[in-house]
């Protein structure tokens, strides 16, 4: 159990359960191939069975860290910061994003959209999950929709999500890593027949970088 003052700071977004932070190349979606400083926030109850960072789910395993420290670390590196998780919208992102913007950083988020949108964002990557669908605020503001394809039924889910997201969102289909050999050819065929979609790959894994 956290001390009351720390618990209060977490609830306000003044402290966040920081899992890890690292400078790397964005591997997925619209900004693939660009340098970015990733901040991974712990805590997620969406529970995707194929999640490759299950250690992020339990927020209690990751120490509440003052956002000033998080921002100071990020400002040493890239012009673009990506907030990921876990599910970062579990927490109020307002204070963190405000402080990052004060440093003239571009601020992106990768989210399932399962919680209402908070924070100020230059780019919102929405990657919806069947077991906890996005809130309307995230559908309305997402810049890209990235649907993970684990099986053939996920193409149906992708089209359902494309109907819900705003008309300006860029649409991506991405094979789940363990199914990439099976699903990638199907995605290629699907995109060729449905050119409103684009292919996204986890290029950072091919490059063997974080």
N, C-alpha and C positions, 0 to 999 in steps of 0.2 A: 504494500500500500504506500503510495507516494505521500510525502508531507503535504499538508493542505496548501501551502503557498506554491509548491511546484505543480500540484494538481490544478490549481486555479490558473497558473500561467499556461499550462497545456491546453486547458479549456478555452482560453482566450487566443491561443495561437502564438503566444509570446515565447513558448518553448515547444519543441516538437520531438517525437521519438526518432532520432536520427540513426538510421541503420548503416549507411555508408555514403561516401561521396567520392567521385573520381572524374578525372578529365579523360575523354576518349573521343571516338568518332561515333556520331549518331548512325545506328545501323538499320533503322526501319523507317518506313513511311516517307513523307514528302521531303524531309530534310536529310535523307540518307547521304552519308559521305561528308557531312560537315562536322567541324569540331564543336564539342559541347561539354559543359561541366554538369554532371549528373548528381542530383541530390535524391537519395532514396530514403523515403520516410516509412517507418514501420507502422503496421496496423492494416489489416484487411480482413473483412468477413465475407467476401464474395466467394472465395473457396474454389477456384478453378482447379480441377484435378490434374491438369497438365502444366500448372504454373511452375516456372523454373526458378522462382525465388520464394519458395514456401516458408523459408526462414524469416521472411518479412511479415508474415501474418500476425504474429503475436507482438503487439506493441510493447508489452512489458519487458521483452528481451532487449529493447533498444533504449538507451538512456535519453531522457528528456534533455535537449540541448537548446540553449538560448539562441534565438534566431539571429542575434547580432554576430555570434560566433560562426553560424552557418554562412551568413552573408559575407563576413570577412574572408572566410576560406574560398568562397566562390569567386570573389572579386580578384583573387590572385591569378586567375586562370583565363577563362574564356569570355567572349562577348555574349554568348548564349548559355543560359542555364536551363536545364530540363529537370522539373520536379516529377519524380516517379515514385513507385512504391513496390509492394503494398498498394493501398488505395489512398492517395494523398488527400482526397476530398473528404475523408473521414474526419479531417481536422480543418479548422478555419485557416485558410491560406492568405487571408487579407494582410496581416502584418508582415509576413515573410515576403510576399510579392511586392508590397509597398517599399520595403527596404531594399530589395533587389533592384527595383526600378529607380530608386534614388541613386544607385550606382551606375545608372545608364546601361543596365544589362537587359538584353532581350530575355523574356521569361516564357518558357514553354511548360506544358503539363501533359503527362500521359496518364489517362484515367479511364476507368470503366464507366464513369458517370453515375455510379450507384448512389451518390449523395449530391445534394444541391451544390451548384457552382458557387465558390467563394474565391476571392483573389482577383488580381488584374493580370491578364494574360495577353501575350503577343501571339501565341499559337496554342490551340487546344486540340490534342489528338485524342479522340474518343475511340476506345476499343471496348465495345459493349459485350457483356456476358449474359448468357441465357438465364442463369440462376439468380441474377439480381439486375434487372434492366435499368437503363439510365433514367435520370430525372429529366424533366422537360427543359430545365434551364441549360443543361449540357447539350441536349439535342439542338437547342436553338442557337447555341454559340460555337459549336464545334467547327474547327477549320478543316479537319480531316476525320473521316470515319475509317477505322482500320479493323476489319473483321478477321479473326483467326479461323482458319479452315482446318478442322480436325477430322471431319468426315463429310460425306456428300450432303447431309441434311443442313450443314452450315451454310451452303449456298442459299437455301431458302431463308434461313435466319438473316443472312447478309442483305437480301432484298427487302425483308421486313424492316430492317434497321435503316436502309437507304430511304425508305418511304417516310421515316420519322424524323430524320435529321434535316437540318435546314438545306435549302437548295444550293447554297454556295459551297457546301462541304465537298472536299475531294475524296473520292471513294477508293479504298484499297482492300485487296484480298491478300492475306498472308498465310502461308502454310505453317501449321504448328510444327515445331522443329523435329519432333520424333516421327512425324508423318510426312516429312518433306518429300521423300522419294515417291510416295504414293500420291500425294495431293498436288504437288507442283505442276505436273502435266495437266491435271484436271483444271487447275486455276488458269493456266496458260490458255487452254481451250475456251474456258468460260469468258475470259477477258476478250479474247478475239471475237467471240460471238456477242459479247455485251460490253462494247468499248467505253461505256461510261465508267467502268472499273479500271484500276491499275493494279499491277502486281507489286507487292512489297515482299522483300526477303530479309531475313535476319543476317545482313551482311557482316555484322560484327563477329558473328560466330564463324563464318567462313574465314574472316581475317584473324581469328583467334585473339581477339581483344575484348575487354570488358563490355 
